[in-house]
Amino acid sequence: MGLFGPSPAERAQASVNTARDIQKRTIVALRRQNQRLKKRANKQQQAISNLAPMRPKEATTQLSQDFYKTIGDIGSQYSRQLAQYDPNLLASQSAKRFAGMLSSSLSDYTNRLNQASQAGSARLYAALSAPITQFQKLAEDPAFNNLLNQTFMSYASNPPTVTSDVESMKQLYTYNV
């Protein structure tokens, strides 16, 4: 230590030593936190694996097999019922009217669905063609057409140099007396 307190070198060394101590404490704290987080992750992974003993791929395979088996069971059940269907049981006039109403309702639904899909596709194609028409309008705009004009672009990129503005205006201020 000097006469006027610690020298700049001593202060710098003290700062370095303090920074090293803080860095060591930070490393120790981060290691402890890392160990705690690993333990917590292992506990949570164990809890999750207890809830679902299968891995995701195995679970997906098993669930898809169960789904298709259930669908197959439902299909076979209804196909058996359809095979056992006897139309004479429902051969009354009201059943015929009901069947007619169902078929007309189905055809009406189909027609409306087709109309809605045609209207939707028309709107979609109109929305997709809108930028094309805007670009065509821009292409016809004279402000943008000048970009394609070679003469205009040569003047714009390299305008002619006017040597004397005074000389070009001389006839305006010269008087014949």
CNS distance restraints for C-alpha pairs under 8 A (distance, minus, plus):
assign (resid   1 and name CA) (resid   5 and name CA) 5.88 0.50 0.50
assign (resid   1 and name CA) (resid   6 and name CA) 4.77 0.50 0.50
assign (resid   1 and name CA) (resid   7 and name CA) 6.65 0.50 0.50
assign (resid   1 and name CA) (resid  10 and name CA) 7.65 0.50 0.50
assign (resid   2 and name CA) (resid   6 and name CA) 5.68 0.50 0.50
assign (resid   2 and name CA) (resid   7 and name CA) 6.29 0.50 0.50
assign (resid   6 and name CA) (resid  10 and name CA) 5.76 0.50 0.50
assign (resid   6 and name CA) (resid  11 and name CA) 6.17 0.50 0.50
assign (resid   7 and name CA) (resid  11 and name CA) 6.22 0.50 0.50
assign (resid   8 and name CA) (resid  12 and name CA) 6.05 0.50 0.50
assign (resid   9 and name CA) (resid  13 and name CA) 6.11 0.50 0.50
assign (resid  10 and name CA) (resid  14 and name CA) 6.08 0.50 0.50
assign (resid  11 and name CA) (resid  15 and name CA) 6.16 0.50 0.50
assign (resid  12 and name CA) (resid  16 and name CA) 6.17 0.50 0.50
assign (resid  13 and name CA) (resid  17 and name CA) 6.14 0.50 0.50
assign (resid  14 and name CA) (resid  18 and name CA) 6.13 0.50 0.50
assign (resid  15 and name CA) (resid  19 and name CA) 6.08 0.50 0.50
assign (resid  16 and name CA) (resid  20 and name CA) 6.16 0.50 0.50
assign (resid  17 and name CA) (resid  21 and name CA) 6.26 0.50 0.50
assign (resid  18 and name CA) (resid  22 and name CA) 6.21 0.50 0.50
assign (resid  19 and name CA) (resid  23 and name CA) 6.01 0.50 0.50
assign (resid  20 and name CA) (resid  24 and name CA) 6.13 0.50 0.50
assign (resid  21 and name CA) (resid  25 and name CA) 6.25 0.50 0.50
assign (resid  22 and name CA) (resid  26 and name CA) 6.06 0.50 0.50
assign (resid  23 and name CA) (resid  27 and name CA) 6.15 0.50 0.50
assign (resid  24 and name CA) (resid  28 and name CA) 6.27 0.50 0.50
assign (resid  25 and name CA) (resid  29 and name CA) 6.12 0.50 0.50
assign (resid  26 and name CA) (resid  30 and name CA) 6.04 0.50 0.50
assign (resid  27 and name CA) (resid  31 and name CA) 6.15 0.50 0.50
assign (resid  28 and name CA) (resid  32 and name CA) 6.27 0.50 0.50
assign (resid  29 and name CA) (resid  33 and name CA) 6.13 0.50 0.50
assign (resid  30 and name CA) (resid  34 and name CA) 5.95 0.50 0.50
assign (resid  31 and name CA) (resid  35 and name CA) 6.21 0.50 0.50
assign (resid  32 and name CA) (resid  36 and name CA) 6.28 0.50 0.50
assign (resid  33 and name CA) (resid  37 and name CA) 6.09 0.50 0.50
assign (resid  34 and name CA) (resid  38 and name CA) 6.11 0.50 0.50
assign (resid  35 and name CA) (resid  39 and name CA) 6.22 0.50 0.50
assign (resid  36 and name CA) (resid  40 and name CA) 6.17 0.50 0.50
assign (resid  37 and name CA) (resid  41 and name CA) 5.98 0.50 0.50
assign (resid  38 and name CA) (resid  42 and name CA) 6.10 0.50 0.50
assign (resid  39 and name CA) (resid  43 and name CA) 6.23 0.50 0.50
assign (resid  40 and name CA) (resid  44 and name CA) 6.20 0.50 0.50
assign (resid  41 and name CA) (resid  45 and name CA) 5.97 0.50 0.50
assign (resid  42 and name CA) (resid  46 and name CA) 6.07 0.50 0.50
assign (resid  43 and name CA) (resid  47 and name CA) 6.21 0.50 0.50
assign (resid  44 and name CA) (resid  48 and name CA) 6.10 0.50 0.50
assign (resid  45 and name CA) (resid  49 and name CA) 6.05 0.50 0.50
assign (resid  46 and name CA) (resid  50 and name CA) 6.12 0.50 0.50
assign (resid  47 and name CA) (resid  51 and name CA) 6.38 0.50 0.50
assign (resid  48 and name CA) (resid  52 and name CA) 6.19 0.50 0.50
assign (resid  49 and name CA) (resid  53 and name CA) 5.12 0.50 0.50
assign (resid  49 and name CA) (resid  54 and name CA) 7.41 0.50 0.50
assign (resid  54 and name CA) (resid  58 and name CA) 5.85 0.50 0.50
assign (resid  54 and name CA) (resid  59 and name CA) 5.60 0.50 0.50
assign (resid  55 and name CA) (resid  59 and name CA) 5.98 0.50 0.50
assign (resid  56 and name CA) (resid  60 and name CA) 6.03 0.50 0.50
assign (resid  57 and name CA) (resid  61 and name CA) 6.23 0.50 0.50
assign (resid  58 and name CA) (resid  62 and name CA) 6.08 0.50 0.50
assign (resid  59 and name CA) (resid  63 and name CA) 5.95 0.50 0.50
assign (resid  60 and name CA) (resid  64 and name CA) 6.01 0.50 0.50
assign (resid  61 and name CA) (resid  65 and name CA) 6.21 0.50 0.50
assign (resid  62 and name CA) (resid  66 and name CA) 6.22 0.50 0.50
assign (resid  63 and name CA) (resid  67 and name CA) 6.05 0.50 0.50
assign (resid  64 and name CA) (resid  68 and name CA) 6.19 0.50 0.50
assign (resid  65 and name CA) (resid  69 and name CA) 6.07 0.50 0.50
assign (resid  66 and name CA) (resid  70 and name CA) 6.10 0.50 0.50
assign (resid  67 and name CA) (resid  71 and name CA) 6.20 0.50 0.50
assign (resid  68 and name CA) (resid  72 and name CA) 6.02 0.50 0.50
assign (resid  69 and name CA) (resid  73 and name CA) 6.16 0.50 0.50
assign (resid  70 and name CA) (resid  74 and name CA) 6.23 0.50 0.50
assign (resid  71 and name CA) (resid  75 and name CA) 6.11 0.50 0.50
assign (resid  72 and name CA) (resid  76 and name CA) 6.10 0.50 0.50
assign (resid  73 and name CA) (resid  77 and name CA) 6.09 0.50 0.50
assign (resid  74 and name CA) (resid  78 and name CA) 6.29 0.50 0.50
assign (resid  75 and name CA) (resid  79 and name CA) 6.03 0.50 0.50
assign (resid  76 and name CA) (resid  80 and name CA) 6.12 0.50 0.50
assign (resid  77 and name CA) (resid  81 and name CA) 6.38 0.50 0.50
assign (resid  78 and name CA) (resid  82 and name CA) 6.00 0.50 0.50
assign (resid  79 and name CA) (resid  83 and name CA) 6.09 0.50 0.50
assign (resid  80 and name CA) (resid  84 and name CA) 6.31 0.50 0.50
assign (resid  81 and name CA) (resid  85 and name CA) 6.27 0.50 0.50
assign (resid  86 and name CA) (resid  90 and name CA) 7.88 0.50 0.50
assign (resid  87 and name CA) (resid  91 and name CA) 6.20 0.50 0.50
assign (resid  90 and name CA) (resid  95 and name CA) 5.88 0.50 0.50
assign (resid  91 and name CA) (resid  95 and name CA) 6.30 0.50 0.50
assign (resid  91 and name CA) (resid  96 and name CA) 6.89 0.50 0.50
assign (resid  92 and name CA) (resid  96 and name CA) 6.43 0.50 0.50
assign (resid  93 and name CA) (resid  97 and name CA) 6.15 0.50 0.50
assign (resid  94 and name CA) (resid  98 and name CA) 5.96 0.50 0.50
assign (resid  95 and name CA) (resid  99 and name CA) 6.05 0.50 0.50
assign (resid  96 and name CA) (resid 100 and name CA) 6.08 0.50 0.50
assign (resid  97 and name CA) (resid 101 and name CA) 6.05 0.50 0.50
assign (resid  98 and name CA) (resid 102 and name CA) 6.14 0.50 0.50
assign (resid  99 and name CA) (resid 103 and name CA) 6.17 0.50 0.50
assign (resid 100 and name CA) (resid 104 and name CA) 6.07 0.50 0.50
assign (resid 101 and name CA) (resid 105 and name CA) 5.86 0.50 0.50
assign (resid 102 and name CA) (resid 106 and name CA) 6.01 0.50 0.50
assign (resid 103 and name CA) (resid 107 and name CA) 6.15 0.50 0.50
assign (resid 104 and name CA) (resid 108 and name CA) 5.99 0.50 0.50
assign (resid 105 and name CA) (resid 109 and name CA) 6.00 0.50 0.50
assign (resid 106 and name CA) (resid 110 and name CA) 6.07 0.50 0.50
assign (resid 107 and name CA) (resid 111 and name CA) 6.09 0.50 0.50
assign (resid 108 and name CA) (resid 112 and name CA) 6.13 0.50 0.50
assign (resid 109 and name CA) (resid 113 and name CA) 6.00 0.50 0.50
assign (resid 110 and name CA) (resid 114 and name CA) 6.12 0.50 0.50
assign (resid 111 and name CA) (resid 115 and name CA) 6.16 0.50 0.50
assign (resid 112 and name CA) (resid 116 and name CA) 6.04 0.50 0.50
assign (resid 113 and name CA) (resid 117 and name CA) 6.09 0.50 0.50
assign (resid 114 and name CA) (resid 118 and name CA) 6.04 0.50 0.50
assign (resid 115 and name CA) (resid 119 and name CA) 6.05 0.50 0.50
assign (resid 116 and name CA) (resid 120 and name CA) 5.99 0.50 0.50
assign (resid 117 and name CA) (resid 121 and name CA) 6.00 0.50 0.50
assign (resid 118 and name CA) (resid 122 and name CA) 6.02 0.50 0.50
assign (resid 119 and name CA) (resid 123 and name CA) 6.19 0.50 0.50
assign (resid 120 and name CA) (resid 124 and name CA) 6.07 0.50 0.50
assign (resid 121 and name CA) (resid 125 and name CA) 6.05 0.50 0.50
assign (resid 122 and name CA) (resid 126 and name CA) 6.06 0.50 0.50
assign (resid 123 and name CA) (resid 127 and name CA) 6.05 0.50 0.50
assign (resid 124 and name CA) (resid 128 and name CA) 6.14 0.50 0.50
assign (resid 125 and name CA) (resid 129 and name CA) 6.01 0.50 0.50
assign (resid 126 and name CA) (resid 130 and name CA) 6.06 0.50 0.50
assign (resid 127 and name CA) (resid 131 and name CA) 7.81 0.50 0.50
assign (resid 128 and name CA) (resid 132 and name CA) 7.83 0.50 0.50
assign (resid 129 and name CA) (resid 133 and name CA) 6.56 0.50 0.50
assign (resid 130 and name CA) (resid 134 and name CA) 6.35 0.50 0.50
assign (resid 131 and name CA) (resid 135 and name CA) 6.10 0.50 0.50
assign (resid 132 and name CA) (resid 136 and name CA) 6.18 0.50 0.50
assign (resid 133 and name CA) (resid 137 and name CA) 6.18 0.50 0.50
assign (resid 134 and name CA) (resid 138 and name CA) 6.22 0.50 0.50
assign (resid 135 and name CA) (resid 139 and name CA) 6.08 0.50 0.50
assign (resid 136 and name CA) (resid 140 and name CA) 6.34 0.50 0.50
assign (resid 137 and name CA) (resid 141 and name CA) 6.28 0.50 0.50
assign (resid 138 and name CA) (resid 144 and name CA) 6.69 0.50 0.50
assign (resid 139 and name CA) (resid 144 and name CA) 6.28 0.50 0.50
assign (resid 139 and name CA) (resid 145 and name CA) 6.42 0.50 0.50
assign (resid 140 and name CA) (resid 144 and name CA) 7.49 0.50 0.50
assign (resid 140 and name CA) (resid 145 and name CA) 6.69 0.50 0.50
assign (resid 141 and name CA) (resid 145 and name CA) 6.19 0.50 0.50
assign (resid 142 and name CA) (resid 146 and name CA) 6.19 0.50 0.50
assign (resid 143 and name CA) (resid 147 and name CA) 7.57 0.50 0.50
assign (resid 144 and name CA) (resid 148 and name CA) 7.55 0.50 0.50
assign (resid 145 and name CA) (resid 149 and name CA) 6.68 0.50 0.50
assign (resid 146 and name CA) (resid 152 and name CA) 6.21 0.50 0.50
assign (resid 146 and name CA) (resid 153 and name CA) 7.22 0.50 0.50
assign (resid 147 and name CA) (resid 152 and name CA) 7.44 0.50 0.50
assign (resid 147 and name CA) (resid 153 and name CA) 6.36 0.50 0.50
assign (resid 148 and name CA) (resid 153 and name CA) 7.55 0.50 0.50
assign (resid 149 and name CA) (resid 153 and name CA) 6.17 0.50 0.50
assign (resid 150 and name CA) (resid 154 and name CA) 6.04 0.50 0.50
assign (resid 151 and name CA) (resid 155 and name CA) 6.34 0.50 0.50
assign (resid 152 and name CA) (resid 156 and name CA) 6.10 0.50 0.50
assign (resid 153 and name CA) (resid 157 and name CA) 5.90 0.50 0.50
assign (resid 154 and name CA) (resid 158 and name CA) 5.74 0.50 0.50
assign (resid 154 and name CA) (resid 159 and name CA) 7.33 0.50 0.50
assign (resid 155 and name CA) (resid 159 and name CA) 4.54 0.50 0.50
assign (resid 155 and name CA) (resid 160 and name CA) 7.00 0.50 0.50
assign (resid 164 and name CA) (resid 168 and name CA) 6.72 0.50 0.50
assign (resid 165 and name CA) (resid 169 and name CA) 6.50 0.50 0.50
assign (resid 166 and name CA) (resid 170 and name CA) 6.09 0.50 0.50
assign (resid 169 and name CA) (resid 173 and name CA) 7.18 0.50 0.50
assign (resid 170 and name CA) (resid 174 and name CA) 6.04 0.50 0.50
